[in-house]
Amino acid sequence: MTIWPFVLVQQPNPSARLLNHERIHLRQQLELLLLPFYIWYFAEYGYYRLRGLRHYEAYRSIRFEREAFTHDHNLDYLNKRPFWAFLNVQ
């Protein structure tokens, strides 16, 4: 879980992929100046829940999560990531 500027993990030695996933969220939060990120994030989650998706499905449907899950394996992604790339995630 990422709450600017902290990455909170349960594991003592998180994987590089998990840390990269959370760093993508840090970049997203910074781009949206924090508060709008959280409002958007929870609004999308609520939208998907209201449409009938279960918790995990709604969580994975959030555009910020889609970007992070799509690119978390690419440890070089943040070096080349376009500004507001979450808008272009399929």
C-alpha atoms as one frame of an Amber mdcrd trajectory, in Angstrom:
protein
   0.000   0.000   0.000   1.255   3.449  -0.834   0.343   6.558   1.069   2.581
   9.388  -0.060   5.499   9.352   0.659   5.449   5.914   2.265   5.271   2.421
   0.832   3.808   0.098   3.457   4.509  -3.616   3.072   3.825  -6.658   5.250
   6.754  -8.721   4.021  10.234  -8.090   5.458  11.820  -8.432   1.991   9.337
  -7.309  -0.681  10.028  -8.256  -4.275  11.355  -5.762  -6.782   8.101  -6.167
  -8.698   5.978  -5.227  -5.676   8.152  -2.206  -4.937   7.962  -1.142  -8.583
   4.163  -1.467  -8.474   4.030   0.806  -5.438   6.499   3.288  -6.946   4.179
   3.599  -9.933   1.466   4.612  -7.461   3.818   7.169  -5.898   4.293   8.743
  -9.327   0.543   8.756  -9.964  -0.086  10.401  -6.606   2.539  13.049  -7.283
   1.109  13.833 -10.723  -2.355  14.386  -9.279  -1.104  16.330  -6.248  -2.169
  13.662  -3.748  -5.733  14.506  -2.708  -7.236  14.311  -6.221  -5.535  10.922
  -6.615  -7.272   9.518  -3.548 -10.642  11.015  -4.501 -10.367   9.600  -8.032
  -9.122   6.233  -6.758 -11.985   5.716  -4.310 -14.567   7.151  -6.714 -13.563
   4.586  -9.346 -13.605   1.802  -6.776 -17.097   2.859  -5.658 -18.276   3.093
  -9.260 -17.163  -0.459 -10.022 -18.660  -1.780  -6.798 -21.987  -0.122  -7.631
 -21.857  -1.823 -11.021 -21.789  -5.148  -9.203 -18.124  -6.062  -9.196 -16.768
  -7.827  -6.138 -14.039  -6.156  -4.079 -11.056  -7.660  -5.896 -12.560  -7.152
  -9.352 -13.368  -3.523  -8.542  -9.855  -2.999  -7.172  -8.231  -4.466 -10.289
 -10.478  -2.317 -12.526  -9.249   1.001 -11.116  -7.181   2.698 -13.818  -4.288
   3.374 -11.421  -4.127  -0.318 -10.552  -4.421  -1.353 -14.196  -1.380   0.764
 -15.044   0.611  -0.516 -12.067  -0.241  -4.188 -12.681   0.428  -3.850 -16.414
   3.913  -2.413 -15.909   5.125  -3.617 -12.501   7.299  -6.303 -14.115   9.194
  -3.633 -16.099  11.652  -2.193 -13.598  12.652   0.489 -16.120   9.064   1.656
 -16.710   9.199   4.763 -14.527  12.235   6.045 -16.432  10.229   6.136 -19.680
   6.675   6.554 -18.387   4.729   9.406 -20.007   3.027  11.996 -17.833  -0.477
  10.871 -16.748   0.041   7.474 -18.379  -2.829   6.064 -16.310  -5.224   7.812
 -18.714  -4.077   5.589 -21.585  -4.376   2.221 -19.852  -6.704  -0.331 -21.454
